[in-house]
Amino acid sequence: MAKIQMKTPLVEMDGDEMTRILWAMIKEKLLLPYVDLKTEYYDLGLENRDRTNDQVTVDSANAALQYGVAVKCATITPNAQRVEEYHLKQMWKSPNGTIRAIMDGTVFRAPILVKGVEPFVRNWKKPIILARHAYGDVYKDTEYRVPGAGKAELRFTDENGQVTSQTIMDFKGSGIVQGLYNTDESITSFARSCFQYALDVHQDLWFSTKDTISKIYDHHFKDIFAELYETEYKEAFAKAGLSYFYTLVDDAVARVIRSEGGFIWALKNYDGDVMSDMIATAFGSLAMMTSVLVSPHGQYEYEAAHGTVTQHYYKHLRGEETSTNSMATLFAWTGALRKRGELDQLPELCAFADKVEKASIDTIEGGVMTKDLALLYNGQAKVVSSEGFLDAIAQKLA
C-alpha cells in the first residue's frame, strides 16, 4: 500500500534512556511502514543537551511554535547524581520547564482507558483531564535558609523607584523563607487555553484554588478565570451545552472522588503536578497517562506523562529482557499525528492515528500486555516484553 503523505513536518524531540529505545521501536514497527514521516528532528538526550549548553532545547521549543505540532520523548532532569553519572557541565534545568515557558503553554493530561484495567475509584466511568498551569510558583521560586533571629520582608521596587514592603516573619531563631510569583499574562494564557481546550474536546471545565487562605495570590487566579469566562467564553460554553465551575481545591478533591469523571480539572502549577499523579495512579498506571502542552495561540506538544524508566534502561544495557509499557509514548505520537492531520486537512492521517490507538487498546483488552498492566488486569493476562508488546500491536494494526 502507498504510504500516507504528510504536508508539514512534526517537530520530533528525542529523549533519554528506556523511552528513547521505545521511541525508535514505535517509529520502526508502527509508523514508518504506513506514513511517509516528515519530522524536524531535535536530540534532547542529556548528552546532547550538555554538548549544546541546552540550546537544543530552546531551538526545539521555538520550532514547535513555528510548525505548530511537536512530539516529545521523556527526558532526564538531572540531579547531582546525574551530573556525576553523565559528567555534565552543570545541573541543567528541566527540558519540560524550558519548553513550557517558551510556548507559554498549559499541560493537559488524560488517562488511557481500557477494559480490564479498572480505576481504583469505582465510580469513575469517564476520563478526567487534568489541566496544569506550567509557569512560576514553586518551580521558579526564590528560597533562603534563615540562619538565626531577624526580620524577613517582602519588598517591591516599582519602575519609578518607589518601594513598598511587608513583614513576612519576625524570626526568633533559624528557619526558612520562600518567595513565589506569577504574572497576569501567564495566568490569562492559562485560563484561555483551558476554556478553548474545553470547547475543543467538548468537556465541562472545573477550576480550583485555595483563595480563602491565599486571598491575593490564589484569588487573583480565580478573578482572571471569572472575568475571561464572562467576557469571552460564556456564550460559547452555553451554545455548546458546557459549564464552567469554580470551587475551593479541597472541595474539588471531594467532588472529583465522588464524580463519574468526564470533565477537565484546571489547577495551579504545584496542585496540578501532585493531582495529575494521583489521577493517573487512581486510573491504573502513570504509563497510561497522555500529556499535551497547549499554547494560547494554538500550538501543541505531545508527550508521555511519565519519566525515562531508568531501571528498565539499566536492565536493557545488561542485555536483560524488559517489559516496559509504551502506551503513553505511543499515544504521544498518535496525538501529534492526529493534530497534524487536522491542521493540514489530511483525514487519512487522522484515521491512521485512530487505528493505531484502537490496535493498542485491542491488544491489551485481548489479554496481551506488559508486566505493569498484568498486575492490575482483571482477567487472564499474557505478559510480553517491551518489544513483544509493540510487535503484538503491529500485528493487530496490520
C-alpha positions as CSV (number, residue, x, y, z in Angstrom):
1,M,0.0,0.0,0.0
2,A,1.1,3.6,-0.6
3,K,2.3,5.4,2.4
4,I,0.2,8.3,3.8
5,Q,1.8,11.6,2.8
6,M,2.4,14.4,5.2
7,K,2.4,18.1,4.2
8,T,4.1,19.7,7.2
9,P,6.7,18.2,9.4
10,L,6.2,17.4,13.1
11,V,8.8,18.7,15.5
12,E,10.4,15.5,16.9
13,M,12.1,15.8,20.3
14,D,14.0,12.6,21.1
15,G,14.8,11.8,24.7
16,D,16.6,9.6,27.2
17,E,17.1,6.0,28.5
18,M,14.4,3.4,28.0
19,T,11.8,5.7,26.5
20,R,14.4,6.6,23.8
21,I,14.7,2.8,23.0
22,L,10.9,2.6,22.8
23,W,10.7,5.7,20.7
24,A,12.8,4.1,17.9
25,M,10.8,0.9,18.1
26,I,7.5,2.7,17.7
27,K,8.7,4.5,14.6
28,E,10.1,1.4,13.1
29,K,7.3,-1.0,13.8
30,L,4.1,1.1,13.8
31,L,4.7,4.4,11.9
32,L,7.2,4.2,9.1
33,P,5.6,1.2,7.4
34,Y,2.4,3.3,6.9
35,V,3.4,7.0,6.9
36,D,5.9,9.0,4.9
37,L,7.0,10.5,8.2
38,K,8.3,14.1,8.0
39,T,9.9,15.5,11.1
40,E,12.1,18.3,12.2
41,Y,14.4,16.3,14.5
42,Y,16.0,17.5,17.7
43,D,18.0,15.3,20.0
44,L,17.1,16.2,23.6
45,G,19.1,13.3,25.0
46,L,21.1,14.5,28.1
47,E,24.5,14.2,26.4
48,N,23.4,16.4,23.5
49,R,21.8,19.0,25.8
50,D,25.1,19.2,27.7
51,R,27.1,19.4,24.4
52,T,24.9,22.3,23.2
53,N,24.7,24.0,26.6
54,D,20.9,23.3,26.4
55,Q,20.5,25.4,23.3
56,V,18.9,22.4,21.5
57,T,16.0,22.5,24.0
58,V,15.4,26.2,23.2
59,D,15.6,25.5,19.5
60,S,13.1,22.7,19.7
61,A,10.6,24.8,21.6
62,N,10.9,27.6,19.0
63,A,10.5,25.0,16.2
64,A,7.3,23.9,17.9
65,L,6.0,27.4,17.8
66,Q,6.9,27.6,14.1
67,Y,5.5,24.3,12.9
68,G,2.5,24.1,15.4
69,V,2.8,20.5,16.4
70,A,5.6,18.7,18.3
71,V,6.0,15.2,19.8
72,K,8.4,14.7,22.7
73,C,10.1,11.7,24.2
74,A,10.6,11.6,28.0
75,T,13.8,13.3,29.1
76,I,16.1,13.4,32.2
77,T,16.0,16.4,34.5
78,P,19.5,16.0,36.1
79,N,20.1,16.0,39.8
80,A,23.6,15.9,41.5
81,Q,23.8,12.1,40.9
82,R,23.1,12.5,37.2
83,V,25.7,15.3,36.8
84,E,28.3,12.9,38.1
85,E,26.9,9.9,36.1
86,Y,26.9,11.8,32.8
87,H,29.8,14.1,33.5
88,L,27.7,17.2,32.9
89,K,29.0,20.7,32.8
90,Q,26.2,21.8,35.1
91,M,22.8,20.7,36.5
92,W,20.7,21.6,33.5
93,K,17.1,22.8,34.1
94,S,14.0,20.6,33.2
95,P,13.6,20.5,29.4
96,N,9.8,20.4,30.0
97,G,10.0,23.6,32.1
98,T,12.0,25.3,29.4
99,I,9.7,24.3,26.6
100,R,6.6,25.2,28.7
101,A,8.0,28.7,29.4
102,I,8.8,29.4,25.7
103,M,5.5,28.1,24.5
104,D,3.6,29.7,27.4
105,G,1.6,26.5,27.5
106,T,-0.9,24.7,29.7
107,V,-0.4,20.9,30.3
108,F,-3.5,18.7,29.7
109,R,-3.2,15.1,31.0
110,A,-5.7,12.4,30.4
111,P,-5.8,8.6,31.2
112,I,-6.0,6.0,28.5
113,L,-8.9,3.7,29.5
114,V,-9.0,0.0,28.6
115,K,-11.4,-2.7,29.7
116,G,-9.9,-4.9,32.3
117,V,-7.8,-2.2,33.9
118,E,-10.4,-0.6,36.2
119,P,-9.9,2.7,38.1
120,F,-9.3,2.3,41.8
121,V,-12.2,4.8,42.3
122,R,-15.1,2.5,41.3
123,N,-17.5,5.2,40.2
124,W,-15.1,6.8,37.7
125,K,-16.5,5.8,34.3
126,K,-15.0,8.6,32.0
127,P,-11.6,10.1,31.8
128,I,-10.7,13.1,34.0
129,I,-8.5,15.5,32.1
130,L,-6.2,17.5,34.3
131,A,-5.1,21.0,33.2
132,R,-1.9,22.2,34.9
133,H,-0.6,25.7,34.8
134,A,3.1,25.5,33.8
135,Y,4.6,28.8,34.9
136,G,6.0,30.3,38.0
137,D,5.0,29.3,41.6
138,V,7.3,26.9,43.4
139,Y,9.1,25.9,40.2
140,K,10.6,29.4,39.8
141,D,10.8,30.2,43.5
142,T,13.5,32.0,45.5
143,E,14.4,30.3,48.7
144,Y,16.5,31.3,51.7
145,R,17.8,29.4,54.7
146,V,17.4,31.8,57.7
147,P,20.4,31.3,59.9
148,G,19.0,32.9,63.0
149,A,16.9,35.7,64.6
150,G,15.9,38.6,62.3
151,K,13.1,40.0,60.2
152,A,12.2,38.7,56.7
153,E,10.5,41.3,54.5
154,L,8.7,41.2,51.1
155,R,9.9,44.3,49.2
156,F,8.8,45.6,45.8
157,T,10.5,48.5,43.9
158,D,8.4,49.9,41.1
159,E,9.8,51.4,37.8
160,N,10.0,54.8,39.4
161,G,12.0,53.6,42.4
162,Q,9.1,53.6,44.9
163,V,9.5,50.9,47.5
164,T,6.7,49.1,49.3
165,S,7.4,46.4,51.9
166,Q,5.6,44.0,54.2
167,T,7.0,41.9,57.1
168,I,6.8,38.2,56.4
169,M,8.1,37.0,59.7
170,D,10.0,38.2,62.8
171,F,12.2,35.2,63.3
172,K,13.2,34.4,66.9
173,G,15.6,31.7,65.6
174,S,16.6,29.9,62.4
175,G,14.1,28.9,59.7
176,I,13.3,29.1,56.0
177,V,11.7,31.6,53.6
178,Q,10.3,31.1,50.1
179,G,9.2,33.6,47.5
180,L,6.8,32.8,44.7
181,Y,5.5,34.8,41.8
182,N,3.3,34.7,38.7
183,T,2.1,37.2,36.0
184,D,-1.2,38.3,34.8
185,E,-0.1,37.5,31.2
186,S,0.7,33.9,32.1
187,I,-2.5,33.3,34.2
188,T,-4.6,34.8,31.4
189,S,-2.9,32.5,28.9
190,F,-3.6,29.5,31.2
191,A,-7.2,30.4,31.6
192,R,-7.7,31.0,27.8
193,S,-6.0,27.6,27.0
194,C,-8.4,25.9,29.5
195,F,-11.5,27.4,28.1
196,Q,-10.5,26.8,24.5
197,Y,-9.5,23.2,25.1
198,A,-12.8,22.5,26.9
199,L,-14.6,23.7,23.8
200,D,-12.3,21.7,21.5
201,V,-12.9,18.4,23.4
202,H,-16.4,19.3,24.5
203,Q,-15.9,18.8,28.2
204,D,-17.1,20.8,31.3
205,L,-14.3,22.8,33.0
206,W,-13.6,23.0,36.7
207,F,-11.1,25.3,38.3
208,S,-10.0,25.3,41.9
209,T,-7.5,27.1,44.2
210,K,-7.3,28.0,47.9
211,D,-8.5,31.6,47.6
212,T,-10.0,31.6,51.1
213,I,-6.4,31.3,52.6
214,S,-4.4,32.9,49.8
215,K,-6.6,36.0,49.5
216,I,-4.4,37.8,46.9
217,Y,-2.3,35.2,45.1
218,D,-4.8,32.4,44.6
219,H,-7.8,34.8,44.5
220,H,-6.2,36.6,41.5
221,F,-6.2,33.3,39.5
222,K,-9.9,33.0,40.4
223,D,-10.7,36.5,39.3
224,I,-8.9,36.2,36.0
225,F,-10.7,33.0,35.1
226,A,-14.1,34.5,36.1
227,E,-13.5,37.7,34.1
228,L,-12.3,35.8,31.0
229,Y,-15.3,33.5,31.1
230,E,-17.8,36.3,31.5
231,T,-16.3,38.5,28.7
232,E,-15.2,35.9,26.2
233,Y,-16.4,32.3,26.7
234,K,-19.8,32.3,28.5
235,E,-21.8,32.5,25.3
236,A,-19.7,29.8,23.5
237,F,-20.0,27.5,26.5
238,A,-23.8,27.9,26.7
239,K,-24.1,27.2,22.9
240,A,-22.0,24.1,23.3
241,G,-24.0,22.9,26.4
242,L,-21.0,23.1,28.6
243,S,-20.4,24.6,32.1
244,Y,-17.6,26.3,33.9
245,F,-17.4,25.7,37.6
246,Y,-15.2,27.1,40.4
247,T,-14.7,25.7,43.9
248,L,-12.1,25.5,46.6
249,V,-9.4,22.9,45.9
250,D,-10.3,20.8,48.9
251,D,-13.9,20.8,47.9
252,A,-12.9,19.9,44.4
253,V,-10.9,16.9,45.6
254,A,-14.0,15.5,47.4
255,R,-16.2,16.2,44.3
256,V,-13.7,14.5,41.9
257,I,-13.6,11.4,44.0
258,R,-17.4,11.2,44.1
259,S,-17.8,12.0,40.4
260,E,-18.0,9.7,37.4
261,G,-15.4,11.7,35.6
262,G,-15.8,13.3,32.1
263,F,-14.6,16.8,32.8
264,I,-11.4,19.0,32.8
265,W,-10.0,19.9,36.1
266,A,-7.7,23.0,36.0
267,L,-5.2,23.6,38.7
268,K,-2.2,25.9,39.6
269,N,1.3,24.6,38.9
270,Y,2.1,22.6,42.1
271,D,-1.5,21.5,42.6
272,G,-1.6,20.2,39.1
273,D,1.8,18.4,39.5
274,V,0.5,16.5,42.6
275,M,-3.0,15.8,41.4
276,S,-2.0,14.6,38.0
277,D,0.0,11.8,39.6
278,M,-3.0,11.0,41.9
279,I,-5.4,10.9,38.9
280,A,-3.0,8.8,36.8
281,T,-2.4,6.3,39.6
282,A,-6.1,6.0,40.6
283,F,-7.0,5.3,36.9
284,G,-4.4,2.5,36.9
285,S,-0.9,3.5,35.8
286,L,1.2,6.6,35.1
287,A,2.3,4.7,31.9
288,M,-1.3,5.0,30.7
289,M,-1.4,8.8,31.0
290,T,-1.2,11.1,28.0
291,S,0.1,14.7,28.1
292,V,-0.3,17.6,25.7
293,L,1.1,21.1,26.1
294,V,-1.2,23.7,24.5
295,S,-0.2,27.3,23.9
296,P,-2.8,30.0,24.0
297,H,-2.0,30.6,20.3
298,G,-2.8,27.1,19.2
299,Q,0.5,25.2,19.2
300,Y,0.6,21.6,20.6
301,E,3.4,19.5,22.1
302,Y,2.5,15.9,22.9
303,E,4.4,13.6,25.3
304,A,4.1,10.9,27.8
305,A,3.3,11.9,31.4
306,H,6.0,9.6,32.9
307,G,9.8,9.6,33.0
308,T,12.5,7.8,31.3
309,V,12.1,4.4,33.1
310,T,15.7,4.3,34.3
311,Q,15.6,0.9,36.0
312,H,14.4,-0.8,32.8
313,Y,17.1,1.0,30.8
314,Y,19.9,-0.4,33.0
315,K,18.4,-3.9,32.6
316,H,18.3,-3.3,28.8
317,L,22.0,-2.3,28.9
318,R,22.9,-5.5,30.7
319,G,21.2,-7.4,27.9
320,E,18.2,-8.4,30.1
321,E,14.6,-8.6,28.8
322,T,12.4,-5.7,29.9
323,S,8.6,-5.4,29.9
324,T,8.1,-1.6,29.6
325,N,4.7,-0.1,28.9
326,S,5.0,2.1,25.8
327,M,1.3,3.2,25.6
328,A,1.8,6.8,26.7
329,T,4.7,7.3,24.4
330,L,2.8,5.7,21.5
331,F,-0.2,7.9,22.2
332,A,2.1,11.0,22.2
333,W,2.8,10.1,18.5
334,T,-0.8,9.4,17.6
335,G,-1.9,12.6,19.3
336,A,0.6,14.6,17.3
337,L,-0.2,12.8,14.0
338,R,-3.9,13.4,14.5
339,K,-3.4,17.1,15.3
340,R,-1.1,17.5,12.3
341,G,-3.8,15.8,10.1
342,E,-6.5,18.1,11.5
343,L,-4.4,21.2,10.8
344,D,-3.3,20.1,7.4
345,Q,-6.7,18.7,6.4
346,L,-5.4,15.1,6.0
347,P,-8.3,12.9,7.1
348,E,-6.3,9.8,6.2
349,L,-3.6,10.7,8.7
350,C,-6.2,11.3,11.4
351,A,-7.8,7.9,10.6
352,F,-4.4,6.2,10.9
353,A,-3.8,7.7,14.3
354,D,-7.2,6.4,15.4
355,K,-6.4,2.9,14.1
356,V,-3.1,2.7,15.9
357,E,-4.8,3.7,19.2
358,K,-7.5,1.1,18.6
359,A,-5.0,-1.6,17.8
360,S,-3.1,-0.9,21.0
361,I,-6.2,-0.9,23.2
362,D,-7.5,-4.0,21.5
363,T,-4.1,-5.7,22.2
364,I,-4.5,-5.1,25.9
365,E,-8.2,-5.9,26.0
366,G,-7.2,-9.2,24.2
367,G,-5.0,-10.1,27.2
368,V,-1.6,-9.2,25.8
369,M,0.3,-6.6,27.9
370,T,3.4,-5.5,29.7
371,K,4.0,-6.6,33.3
372,D,2.8,-3.4,35.0
373,L,-0.7,-3.8,33.5
374,A,-0.8,-7.5,34.1
375,L,-0.6,-6.8,37.9
376,L,-3.8,-4.7,37.5
377,Y,-5.7,-6.6,34.8
378,N,-9.0,-8.3,35.7
379,G,-8.5,-11.4,33.5
380,Q,-6.0,-13.8,32.1
381,A,-3.0,-11.8,31.0
382,K,-0.2,-12.8,28.8
383,V,2.9,-10.8,29.8
384,V,5.2,-9.9,26.9
385,S,8.5,-8.0,26.6
386,S,8.8,-4.3,25.6
387,E,9.4,-5.2,22.0
388,G,6.9,-8.1,22.1
389,F,4.1,-5.7,23.1
390,L,4.8,-3.4,20.1
391,D,5.0,-6.5,17.8
392,A,1.6,-7.6,19.1
393,I,0.2,-4.1,18.3
394,A,1.8,-4.1,14.9
395,Q,0.2,-7.4,14.1
396,K,-3.2,-6.1,15.2
397,L,-2.8,-2.9,13.2
398,A,-1.9,-4.9,10.1
